[in-house]
Amino acid sequence: MEAQLADVRKIFEPLNIDGILVTNGFNMNYLTGFDGGEGDGLVLIGKDNIALITDDRYEVEYREKLADTPVELLVTRNYWGVAMAAAKRFKIERLGFEDSIMFRDFDYIDENFDGVDIVPVPELFESIREVKNDDEISKLRHAAEISVAGFNAILPDLHVGMTERQVANLLDFRLKELGADKPSFDTIVASGARAALPHGLATDKVIEAGEMVTIDFGYYVDGYTSDITRTIAFGEPTAQMREVYDVVLTAQKAGIAALQLGNSAIEVDAAARKIIDDAGYGKNFSHSTGHGIGLDIHEGPVLSKNADKQDLVRDGMVLTVEPGIYLENVGGVRIEDDIVVSVEGNENLTAGIPTDLIVIDQ
C-alpha cells in the first residue's frame, strides 16, 4: 500500500494537484484493498493523508483490515459530503478526479466542493497499475495455477454431444471447487461455426464430431484474475482448421517471443500479426494481440497496431498474448497465455495447459 501511495503522490506536482478523489472500484482496491466496488465508496488521497469513505455495510470488515495502515476509515451514507469535508481537513486546494466519473458526480463536486479547484486526471492509476509488484505477481501466478488445474481437470470429462453451456458450467464448478472466487467475465465456449465469433458466449448448441471449440475463461483468486484461451478439437478436425490452428499457434509463439523489455506494444502486435498476414488470413484477425491483466481482466497496455508508440514492454508487466483467426460460417481459433515480463526472463503463467492441439476422444 505504501508503495502504491508513493507512486500516486509522485504525480501530484507534475499535475499541479495536492490531492485526488478515487471513484473507480479497481483503483480503490489497488490503493486500500477495498473491494466493495464502484458506487460503494470513495478514496481521498492528500499529500499526507488518505481516507476510505464508505458505509456501515463495510465498517467491521475494513476497520480490521485497515487497522495497521495509514488509511482513515470514514463511515457514512453521505459519501460526497464527507469527502468534501475531508478535502478541506486535508488542506487540498486543487483536487484531481478520475475523468471517467459519471456526469452527475462531476456536477456535484463542481458545485459543492467550495474553495477547492477540481482537475480531471485521465487514467493515472491505470498507468501505474500496468507494472505489478512482487505481491501482485504472486497473486496472478496463483490465479493462473488454479485456472490451469481446473481446465486440465475437466478434459477427461469432455465428449461429443455435450452442449457449450455444459462445458462452461463444468469448468465453473471445477474452478470454484479448487478455490477460485468468481469468473472475471462470462466464459466463452464457441463450437463449430460459432467459434468464428470472438466473444461467442456459451449456448445450448450441441458440440458435434469434428468441431473445433474455443474456450476463453478467467477467474479471480484473492482479487487478481487469470485470462486463458484454448481451442480444442472434439474428434478429428478438418484439414483447413488444422492449418488455421497451426498458423495461430505460430503467431502466438512469435508474439510471446517479441515480449522483450523496451519493445513497443505495436512491435509485439506486429510480430504476431505478420505470421497471420503472411498466411493469407490477415483480414480474419480482428482484434489486438493482447493486453495487461491484474485487478481487472483488461488493463494496459494493449498490444495493438493502434497503440501509442510510447507504450513499451516494461519489467513487471503481466500481459496476455492471444492472436486469433475467425472464418465466417466455418470456425475460429484463438490461443491465449498470461506472460510475466521480467529482466530475469519472462514467465508463462499458463504453460501448464498445452498449446499443441488437444483432440478429445469421441
TORKOLDO-552855 format. One record per residue (C-alpha): residue number from 1; chain; x, z, y; residue in one letter. Coordinates in steps of 0.25 Angstrom, whole numbers, padded with zeros to 4 digits, always signed. Each point is the difference from the previous one (the first is absolute). Last residue first. Layout:
BEGIN
+-----+------+-------+-------+-------+------+
! pos ! unit !     x !     z !     y ! code !
+-----+------+-------+-------+-------+------+
! NUM !    A !     X !     Z !     Y !    a !
...
+-----+------+-------+-------+-------+------+
# end
This chain:
BEGIN
+-----+------+-------+-------+-------+------+
! pos ! unit !     x !     z !     y ! code !
+-----+------+-------+-------+-------+------+
! 362 !    A ! -0061 ! -0117 ! -0156 !    q !
! 361 !    A ! +0015 ! +0005 ! +0001 !    d !
! 360 !    A ! +0002 ! +0002 ! +0015 !    i !
! 359 !    A ! +0012 ! -0008 ! +0005 !    v !
! 358 !    A ! +0009 ! +0006 ! +0010 !    i !
! 357 !    A ! +0008 ! -0010 ! +0009 !    l !
! 356 !    A ! +0014 ! +0005 ! +0003 !    d !
! 355 !    A ! -0002 ! +0010 ! +0012 !    t !
! 354 !    A ! +0001 ! +0012 ! -0009 !    p !
! 353 !    A ! -0006 ! +0013 ! +0005 !    i !
! 352 !    A ! +0010 ! +0011 ! +0001 !    g !
! 351 !    A ! +0006 ! -0008 ! +0012 !    a !
! 350 !    A ! -0010 ! +0007 ! +0009 !    t !
! 349 !    A ! +0010 ! +0008 ! +0009 !    l !
! 348 !    A ! +0010 ! -0011 ! +0002 !    n !
! 347 !    A ! +0012 ! +0006 ! +0006 !    e !
! 346 !    A ! +0009 ! -0007 ! +0010 !    n !
! 345 !    A ! +0015 ! +0004 ! +0001 !    g !
! 344 !    A ! +0008 ! +0011 ! +0007 !    e !
! 343 !    A ! -0004 ! -0005 ! +0014 !    v !
! 342 !    A ! -0014 ! +0001 ! -0005 !    s !
! 341 !    A ! -0013 ! -0008 ! +0000 !    v !
! 340 !    A ! -0011 ! +0006 ! -0009 !    v !
! 339 !    A ! -0008 ! -0011 ! -0007 !    i !
! 338 !    A ! -0014 ! +0000 ! -0005 !    d !
! 337 !    A ! -0004 ! -0012 ! -0009 !    d !
! 336 !    A ! -0010 ! -0011 ! +0000 !    e !
! 335 !    A ! -0003 ! -0012 ! -0008 !    i !
! 334 !    A ! -0012 ! -0009 ! +0003 !    r !
! 333 !    A ! -0006 ! -0012 ! -0008 !    v !
! 332 !    A ! -0012 ! -0008 ! +0002 !    g !
! 331 !    A ! -0011 ! -0008 ! -0007 !    g !
! 330 !    A ! -0006 ! -0013 ! -0001 !    v !
! 329 !    A ! -0012 ! -0002 ! +0009 !    n !
! 328 !    A ! +0009 ! +0001 ! +0012 !    e !
! 327 !    A ! +0014 ! +0001 ! -0004 !    l !
! 326 !    A ! +0007 ! +0013 ! +0006 !    y !
! 325 !    A ! +0015 ! +0003 ! +0000 !    i !
! 324 !    A ! +0006 ! +0013 ! +0003 !    g !
! 323 !    A ! +0011 ! +0007 ! +0006 !    p !
! 322 !    A ! +0000 ! +0016 ! +0000 !    e !
! 321 !    A ! +0013 ! +0007 ! +0004 !    v !
! 320 !    A ! -0004 ! +0014 ! +0005 !    t !
! 319 !    A ! +0008 ! +0008 ! +0009 !    l !
! 318 !    A ! +0006 ! +0014 ! +0001 !    v !
! 317 !    A ! +0009 ! +0002 ! +0012 !    m !
! 316 !    A ! +0011 ! +0010 ! +0000 !    g !
! 315 !    A ! +0012 ! -0009 ! +0005 !    d !
! 314 !    A ! -0006 ! -0011 ! +0008 !    r !
! 313 !    A ! -0005 ! -0014 ! -0002 !    v !
! 312 !    A ! -0002 ! -0006 ! +0014 !    l !
! 311 !    A ! -0012 ! -0003 ! +0008 !    d !
! 310 !    A ! +0007 ! -0005 ! +0013 !    q !
! 309 !    A ! -0004 ! -0015 ! -0003 !    k !
! 308 !    A ! -0015 ! +0005 ! +0001 !    d !
! 307 !    A ! -0007 ! -0004 ! -0013 !    a !
! 306 !    A ! -0008 ! -0014 ! -0001 !    n !
! 305 !    A ! +0008 ! -0004 ! -0012 !    k !
! 304 !    A ! -0004 ! +0013 ! -0006 !    s !
! 303 !    A ! +0006 ! +0012 ! -0007 !    l !
! 302 !    A ! -0009 ! +0010 ! +0008 !    v !
! 301 !    A ! +0008 ! +0012 ! +0005 !    p !
! 300 !    A ! -0008 ! +0008 ! +0001 !    g !
! 299 !    A ! -0011 ! +0008 ! -0008 !    e !
! 298 !    A ! -0011 ! -0004 ! -0009 !    h !
! 297 !    A ! -0004 ! +0010 ! -0011 !    i !
! 296 !    A ! +0001 ! +0011 ! +0010 !    d !
! 295 !    A ! +0008 ! +0013 ! -0002 !    l !
! 294 !    A ! +0011 ! -0009 ! -0005 !    g !
! 293 !    A ! +0001 ! -0015 ! -0002 !    i !
! 292 !    A ! +0007 ! -0011 ! +0007 !    g !
! 291 !    A ! -0004 ! -0014 ! -0001 !    h !
! 290 !    A ! +0001 ! -0013 ! -0009 !    g !
! 289 !    A ! +0002 ! -0015 ! -0001 !    t !
! 288 !    A ! -0011 ! -0003 ! +0010 !    s !
! 287 !    A ! -0013 ! -0007 ! -0004 !    h !
! 286 !    A ! -0005 ! -0014 ! -0004 !    s !
! 285 !    A ! +0009 ! -0005 ! -0010 !    f !
! 284 !    A ! -0008 ! -0012 ! -0006 !    n !
! 283 !    A ! +0005 ! -0010 ! +0011 !    k !
! 282 !    A ! +0014 ! +0002 ! -0004 !    g !
! 281 !    A ! -0002 ! -0003 ! -0015 !    y !
! 280 !    A ! +0009 ! -0012 ! -0001 !    g !
! 279 !    A ! +0011 ! +0007 ! -0008 !    a !
! 278 !    A ! +0009 ! -0001 ! +0012 !    d !
! 277 !    A ! -0011 ! +0007 ! +0009 !    d !
! 276 !    A ! -0001 ! +0012 ! -0011 !    i !
! 275 !    A ! +0015 ! +0002 ! +0000 !    i !
! 274 !    A ! +0001 ! -0001 ! +0015 !    k !
! 273 !    A ! -0011 ! +0010 ! +0002 !    r !
! 272 !    A ! +0008 ! +0011 ! -0007 !    a !
! 271 !    A ! +0013 ! -0002 ! +0008 !    a !
! 270 !    A ! -0008 ! -0003 ! +0013 !    a !
! 269 !    A ! -0008 ! +0013 ! -0001 !    d !
! 268 !    A ! +0013 ! +0008 ! +0000 !    v !
! 267 !    A ! +0006 ! -0008 ! +0011 !    e !
! 266 !    A ! -0012 ! +0003 ! +0009 !    i !
! 265 !    A ! +0001 ! +0014 ! -0003 !    a !
! 264 !    A ! +0014 ! +0000 ! +0006 !    s !
! 263 !    A ! +0012 ! +0003 ! -0008 !    n !
! 262 !    A ! +0008 ! +0011 ! +0005 !    g !
! 261 !    A ! +0000 ! +0008 ! -0013 !    l !
! 260 !    A ! -0003 ! -0009 ! -0012 !    q !
! 259 !    A ! -0014 ! -0003 ! -0005 !    l !
! 258 !    A ! +0004 ! -0014 ! -0003 !    a !
! 257 !    A ! +0002 ! +0003 ! -0015 !    a !
! 256 !    A ! -0014 ! +0005 ! -0001 !    i !
! 255 !    A ! -0006 ! -0012 ! +0007 !    g !
! 254 !    A ! +0008 ! -0009 ! -0010 !    a !
! 253 !    A ! -0005 ! +0008 ! -0012 !    k !
! 252 !    A ! -0014 ! -0002 ! +0005 !    q !
! 251 !    A ! +0002 ! -0015 ! +0002 !    a !
! 250 !    A ! +0005 ! -0001 ! -0015 !    t !
! 249 !    A ! -0012 ! +0008 ! -0005 !    l !
! 248 !    A ! -0010 ! -0009 ! +0008 !    v !
! 247 !    A ! +0006 ! -0012 ! -0005 !    v !
! 246 !    A ! +0000 ! +0005 ! -0015 !    d !
! 245 !    A ! -0015 ! +0004 ! +0002 !    y !
! 244 !    A ! -0003 ! -0014 ! +0005 !    v !
! 243 !    A ! +0006 ! -0006 ! -0012 !    e !
! 242 !    A ! -0007 ! +0009 ! -0009 !    r !
! 241 !    A ! -0013 ! -0003 ! +0007 !    m !
! 240 !    A ! +0002 ! -0015 ! -0002 !    q !
! 239 !    A ! +0004 ! +0001 ! -0015 !    a !
! 238 !    A ! -0013 ! +0007 ! -0002 !    t !
! 237 !    A ! -0001 ! +0015 ! -0003 !    p !
! 236 !    A ! +0002 ! +0006 ! -0014 !    e !
! 235 !    A ! -0009 ! +0012 ! -0002 !    g !
! 234 !    A ! -0004 ! +0009 ! +0011 !    f !
! 233 !    A ! +0011 ! -0003 ! +0010 !    a !
! 232 !    A ! +0006 ! +0010 ! +0010 !    i !
! 231 !    A ! +0001 ! +0000 ! +0015 !    t !
! 230 !    A ! +0007 ! +0012 ! +0005 !    r !
! 229 !    A ! -0002 ! +0006 ! +0014 !    t !
! 228 !    A ! +0005 ! +0014 ! +0005 !    i !
! 227 !    A ! -0002 ! +0008 ! +0012 !    d !
! 226 !    A ! +0004 ! +0015 ! +0000 !    s !
! 225 !    A ! -0005 ! +0011 ! +0009 !    t !
! 224 !    A ! +0004 ! +0012 ! +0007 !    y !
! 223 !    A ! -0009 ! +0012 ! +0003 !    g !
! 222 !    A ! +0004 ! +0009 ! -0011 !    d !
! 221 !    A ! -0003 ! -0011 ! -0010 !    v !
! 220 !    A ! -0008 ! -0012 ! +0005 !    y !
! 219 !    A ! -0003 ! -0012 ! -0009 !    y !
! 218 !    A ! +0002 ! -0015 ! +0002 !    g !
! 217 !    A ! -0005 ! -0012 ! -0008 !    f !
! 216 !    A ! +0000 ! -0015 ! -0002 !    d !
! 215 !    A ! -0003 ! -0005 ! -0014 !    i !
! 214 !    A ! +0000 ! -0016 ! -0001 !    t !
! 213 !    A ! -0006 ! -0005 ! -0013 !    v !
! 212 !    A ! +0004 ! -0013 ! -0006 !    m !
! 211 !    A ! -0010 ! -0006 ! -0009 !    e !
! 210 !    A ! +0003 ! -0005 ! -0014 !    g !
! 209 !    A ! -0011 ! +0007 ! -0007 !    a !
! 208 !    A ! -0011 ! +0005 ! +0009 !    e !
! 207 !    A ! -0002 ! +0011 ! +0009 !    i !
! 206 !    A ! -0014 ! +0004 ! +0003 !    v !
! 205 !    A ! -0005 ! +0000 ! +0014 !    k !
! 204 !    A ! -0006 ! +0013 ! +0004 !    d !
! 203 !    A ! +0008 ! +0001 ! +0013 !    t !
! 202 !    A ! +0014 ! +0005 ! +0004 !    a !
! 201 !    A ! +0004 ! -0003 ! +0014 !    l !
! 200 !    A ! +0006 ! -0014 ! +0003 !    g !
! 199 !    A ! +0010 ! +0002 ! +0011 !    h !
! 198 !    A ! +0009 ! -0012 ! -0002 !    p !
! 197 !    A ! -0012 ! -0008 ! -0005 !    l !
! 196 !    A ! +0006 ! -0011 ! -0009 !    a !
! 195 !    A ! +0000 ! +0011 ! -0011 !    a !
! 194 !    A ! -0015 ! -0003 ! +0000 !    r !
! 193 !    A ! +0003 ! -0013 ! -0008 !    a !
! 192 !    A ! +0004 ! +0008 ! -0012 !    g !
! 191 !    A ! +0000 ! +0015 ! +0003 !    s !
! 190 !    A ! +0000 ! +0009 ! +0012 !    a !
! 189 !    A ! +0002 ! +0015 ! +0000 !    v !
! 188 !    A ! +0003 ! +0006 ! +0013 !    i !
! 187 !    A ! -0001 ! +0015 ! +0001 !    t !
! 186 !    A ! -0007 ! +0005 ! +0013 !    d !
! 185 !    A ! +0010 ! +0005 ! +0009 !    f !
! 184 !    A ! +0009 ! +0012 ! +0001 !    s !
! 183 !    A ! -0005 ! +0005 ! -0013 !    p !
! 182 !    A ! -0002 ! +0015 ! -0002 !    k !
! 181 !    A ! +0008 ! +0013 ! -0003 !    d !
! 180 !    A ! +0009 ! -0005 ! -0011 !    a !
! 179 !    A ! +0004 ! +0011 ! -0011 !    g !
! 178 !    A ! +0001 ! -0007 ! -0013 !    l !
! 177 !    A ! -0015 ! +0001 ! -0003 !    e !
! 176 !    A ! -0003 ! -0006 ! +0014 !    k !
! 175 !    A ! +0009 ! -0012 ! -0004 !    l !
! 174 !    A ! -0007 ! -0001 ! -0014 !    r !
! 173 !    A ! -0014 ! +0000 ! +0006 !    f !
! 172 !    A ! +0003 ! -0010 ! +0011 !    d !
! 171 !    A ! +0007 ! -0009 ! -0010 !    l !
! 170 !    A ! -0012 ! +0000 ! -0009 !    l !
! 169 !    A ! -0010 ! -0002 ! +0011 !    n !
! 168 !    A ! +0008 ! -0012 ! +0005 !    a !
! 167 !    A ! +0000 ! -0006 ! -0014 !    v !
! 166 !    A ! -0015 ! +0003 ! -0002 !    q !
! 165 !    A ! -0003 ! -0007 ! +0013 !    r !
! 164 !    A ! +0007 ! -0013 ! -0004 !    e !
! 163 !    A ! -0008 ! +0000 ! -0012 !    t !
! 162 !    A ! +0005 ! +0001 ! -0014 !    m !
! 161 !    A ! -0002 ! -0012 ! -0010 !    g !
! 160 !    A ! +0015 ! -0002 ! -0002 !    v !
! 159 !    A ! +0008 ! +0013 ! -0002 !    h !
! 158 !    A ! +0006 ! +0011 ! +0007 !    l !
! 157 !    A ! +0002 ! +0013 ! -0007 !    d !
! 156 !    A ! +0015 ! -0001 ! -0003 !    p !
! 155 !    A ! +0003 ! -0003 ! +0015 !    l !
! 154 !    A ! -0007 ! +0012 ! +0005 !    i !
! 153 !    A ! +0012 ! +0009 ! -0001 !    a !
! 152 !    A ! +0009 ! -0009 ! +0007 !    n !
! 151 !    A ! -0008 ! -0001 ! +0012 !    f !
! 150 !    A ! -0001 ! +0016 ! +0001 !    g !
! 149 !    A ! +0014 ! +0002 ! -0002 !    a !
! 148 !    A ! +0004 ! -0010 ! +0011 !    v !
! 147 !    A ! -0010 ! +0006 ! +0009 !    s !
! 146 !    A ! +0005 ! +0014 ! -0003 !    i !
! 145 !    A ! +0015 ! -0004 ! +0003 !    e !
! 144 !    A ! -0004 ! -0008 ! +0012 !    a !
! 143 !    A ! -0007 ! +0013 ! +0006 !    a !
! 142 !    A ! +0013 ! +0008 ! -0003 !    h !
! 141 !    A ! +0009 ! -0010 ! +0006 !    r !
! 140 !    A ! -0008 ! +0000 ! +0013 !    l !
! 139 !    A ! +0000 ! +0015 ! +0000 !    k !
! 138 !    A ! +0015 ! +0000 ! -0001 !    s !
! 137 !    A ! +0001 ! -0011 ! +0010 !    i !
! 136 !    A ! -0008 ! +0009 ! +0010 !    e !
! 135 !    A ! +0009 ! +0012 ! -0003 !    d !
! 134 !    A ! +0013 ! -0008 ! +0002 !    d !
! 133 !    A ! -0005 ! -0006 ! +0014 !    n !
! 132 !    A ! -0007 ! -0013 ! +0001 !    k !
! 131 !    A ! +0002 ! -0011 ! +0010 !    v !
! 130 !    A ! -0012 ! -0007 ! +0004 !    e !
! 129 !    A ! -0007 ! +0013 ! +0005 !    r !
! 128 !    A ! +0007 ! -0001 ! +0014 !    i !
! 127 !    A ! -0006 ! -0014 ! +0003 !    s !
! 126 !    A ! -0014 ! +0005 ! -0004 !    e !
! 125 !    A ! +0002 ! +0012 ! +0008 !    f !
! 124 !    A ! +0002 ! -0008 ! +0013 !    l !
! 123 !    A ! -0010 ! -0011 ! -0003 !    e !
! 122 !    A ! -0004 ! -0003 ! +0014 !    p !
! 121 !    A ! +0001 ! +0012 ! +0010 !    v !
! 120 !    A ! -0011 ! -0001 ! +0011 !    p !
! 119 !    A ! +0003 ! +0010 ! +0012 !    v !
! 118 !    A ! -0009 ! +0010 ! +0005 !    i !
! 117 !    A ! +0002 ! +0007 ! +0014 !    d !
! 116 !    A ! -0004 ! +0015 ! -0001 !    v !
! 115 !    A ! -0005 ! +0007 ! +0012 !    g !
! 114 !    A ! -0014 ! +0000 ! -0005 !    d !
! 113 !    A ! -0001 ! -0004 ! -0015 !    f !
! 112 !    A ! -0015 ! -0003 ! +0001 !    n !
! 111 !    A ! -0003 ! -0014 ! +0004 !    e !
! 110 !    A ! +0012 ! -0007 ! -0007 !    d !
! 109 !    A ! -0001 ! +0010 ! -0012 !    i !
! 108 !    A ! -0015 ! -0004 ! -0002 !    y !
! 107 !    A ! +0002 ! -0015 ! +0003 !    d !
! 106 !    A ! +0011 ! +0000 ! -0011 !    f !
! 105 !    A ! -0009 ! +0007 ! -0010 !    d !
! 104 !    A ! -0012 ! -0010 ! +0003 !    r !
! 103 !    A ! +0010 ! -0012 ! -0001 !    f !
! 102 !    A ! +0004 ! +0004 ! -0014 !    m !
! 101 !    A ! +0015 ! +0004 ! -0002 !    i !
! 100 !    A ! +0010 ! -0011 ! -0004 !    s !
!  99 !    A ! +0008 ! +0002 ! +0013 !    d !
!  98 !    A ! +0006 ! +0013 ! -0005 !    e !
!  97 !    A ! +0001 ! +0009 ! +0012 !    f !
!  96 !    A ! +0011 ! +0004 ! +0009 !    g !
!  95 !    A ! -0002 ! +0011 ! +0010 !    l !
!  94 !    A ! +0007 ! +0000 ! +0013 !    r !
!  93 !    A ! -0001 ! +0014 ! +0007 !    e !
!  92 !    A ! +0001 ! +0009 ! -0012 !    i !
!  91 !    A ! +0002 ! +0014 ! +0004 !    k !
!  90 !    A ! -0002 ! +0005 ! -0015 !    f !
!  89 !    A ! -0011 ! +0009 ! +0006 !    r !
!  88 !    A ! -0006 ! -0012 ! +0007 !    k !
!  87 !    A ! +0000 ! -0008 ! -0013 !    a !
!  86 !    A ! -0006 ! +0012 ! -0007 !    a !
!  85 !    A ! -0012 ! +0000 ! +0009 !    a !
!  84 !    A ! -0002 ! -0015 ! -0002 !    m !
!  83 !    A ! +0002 ! +0001 ! -0015 !    a !
!  82 !    A ! -0011 ! +0012 ! +0000 !    v !
!  81 !    A ! -0010 ! -0009 ! +0007 !    g !
!  80 !    A ! +0003 ! -0012 ! -0009 !    w !
!  79 !    A ! -0001 ! +0007 ! -0013 !    y !
!  78 !    A ! -0013 ! +0008 ! +0003 !    n !
!  77 !    A ! -0003 ! +0005 ! -0014 !    r !
!  76 !    A ! +0011 ! +0010 ! +0001 !    t !
!  75 !    A ! +0012 ! +0006 ! -0007 !    v !
!  74 !    A ! +0013 ! -0001 ! +0007 !    l !
!  73 !    A ! +0012 ! +0001 ! -0010 !    l !
!  72 !    A ! +0014 ! +0000 ! +0006 !    e !
!  71 !    A ! +0010 ! -0008 ! -0007 !    v !
!  70 !    A ! +0015 ! +0006 ! +0000 !    p !
!  69 !    A ! -0001 ! +0002 ! -0015 !    t !
!  68 !    A ! +0000 ! +0012 ! -0008 !    d !
!  67 !    A ! -0015 ! +0003 ! +0000 !    a !
!  66 !    A ! -0003 ! -0015 ! +0000 !    l !
!  65 !    A ! -0005 ! -0001 ! -0015 !    k !
!  64 !    A ! -0007 ! +0014 ! +0000 !    e !
!  63 !    A ! -0007 ! -0002 ! +0014 !    r !
!  62 !    A ! -0003 ! -0014 ! -0006 !    y !
!  61 !    A ! -0008 ! +0004 ! -0012 !    e !
!  60 !    A ! -0008 ! +0011 ! +0007 !    v !
!  59 !    A ! -0004 ! -0008 ! +0012 !    e !
!  58 !    A ! -0003 ! -0014 ! -0006 !    y !
!  57 !    A ! -0015 ! +0001 ! +0000 !    r !
!  56 !    A ! +0001 ! +0009 ! +0013 !    d !
!  55 !    A ! +0003 ! -0012 ! +0009 !    d !
!  54 !    A ! +0013 ! -0008 ! +0004 !    t !
!  53 !    A ! +0010 ! +0000 ! +0011 !    i !
!  52 !    A ! +0014 ! +0000 ! -0005 !    l !
!  51 !    A ! +0010 ! +0004 ! +0011 !    a !
!  50 !    A ! +0014 ! -0003 ! +0003 !    i !
!  49 !    A ! +0009 ! +0006 ! +0011 !    n !
!  48 !    A ! +0014 ! -0002 ! +0006 !    d !
!  47 !    A ! -0001 ! -0014 ! +0006 !    k !
!  46 !    A ! -0015 ! -0001 ! -0003 !    g !
!  45 !    A ! -0007 ! -0005 ! -0012 !    i !
!  44 !    A ! -0015 ! +0000 ! -0002 !    l !
!  43 !    A ! -0006 ! -0002 ! -0014 !    v !
!  42 !    A ! -0015 ! -0003 ! -0001 !    l !
!  41 !    A ! -0011 ! +0003 ! -0010 !    g !
!  40 !    A ! -0010 ! -0005 ! -0010 !    d !
!  39 !    A ! -0002 ! -0013 ! +0006 !    g !
!  38 !    A ! +0011 ! -0007 ! -0007 !    e !
!  37 !    A ! +0004 ! +0008 ! -0013 !    g !
!  36 !    A ! +0000 ! +0014 ! -0005 !    g !
!  35 !    A ! +0014 ! -0002 ! -0006 !    d !
!  34 !    A ! +0007 ! +0009 ! +0010 !    f !
!  33 !    A ! +0015 ! +0000 ! -0005 !    g !
!  32 !    A ! +0005 ! +0002 ! +0014 !    t !
!  31 !    A ! +0007 ! -0012 ! +0005 !    l !
!  30 !    A ! -0003 ! -0010 ! -0011 !    y !
!  29 !    A ! -0014 ! +0005 ! -0002 !    n !
!  28 !    A ! -0003 ! -0002 ! +0014 !    m !
!  27 !    A ! +0005 ! -0014 ! +0000 !    n !
!  26 !    A ! -0008 ! -0004 ! -0012 !    f !
!  25 !    A ! -0013 ! +0005 ! +0006 !    g !
!  24 !    A ! +0002 ! -0007 ! +0013 !    n !
!  23 !    A ! -0003 ! +0009 ! +0012 !    t !
!  22 !    A ! +0013 ! +0004 ! +0006 !    v !
!  21 !    A ! +0001 ! +0005 ! +0015 !    l !
!  20 !    A ! +0014 ! -0002 ! +0006 !    i !
!  19 !    A ! +0008 ! +0008 ! +0009 !    g !
!  18 !    A ! +0010 ! -0001 ! +0011 !    d !
!  17 !    A ! -0001 ! -0015 ! +0003 !    i !
!  16 !    A ! +0010 ! -0010 ! +0006 !    n !
!  15 !    A ! +0000 ! -0009 ! -0012 !    l !
!  14 !    A ! +0015 ! +0000 ! +0000 !    p !
!  13 !    A ! +0000 ! +0016 ! +0002 !    e !
!  12 !    A ! -0011 ! +0003 ! -0010 !    f !
!  11 !    A ! +0007 ! -0008 ! -0012 !    i !
!  10 !    A ! +0010 ! +0010 ! -0004 !    k !
!   9 !    A ! -0012 ! +0010 ! -0001 !    r !
!   8 !    A ! -0006 ! -0008 ! -0012 !    v !
!   7 !    A ! +0013 ! +0000 ! -0008 !    d !
!   6 !    A ! +0001 ! +0015 ! +0003 !    a !
!   5 !    A ! -0014 ! +0002 ! -0005 !    l !
!   4 !    A ! +0003 ! -0007 ! -0013 !    q !
!   3 !    A ! +0013 ! +0007 ! -0002 !    a !
!   2 !    A ! -0007 ! +0014 ! +0002 !    e !
!   1 !    A ! -0011 ! -0004 ! -0010 !    m !
+-----+------+-------+-------+-------+------+
# end
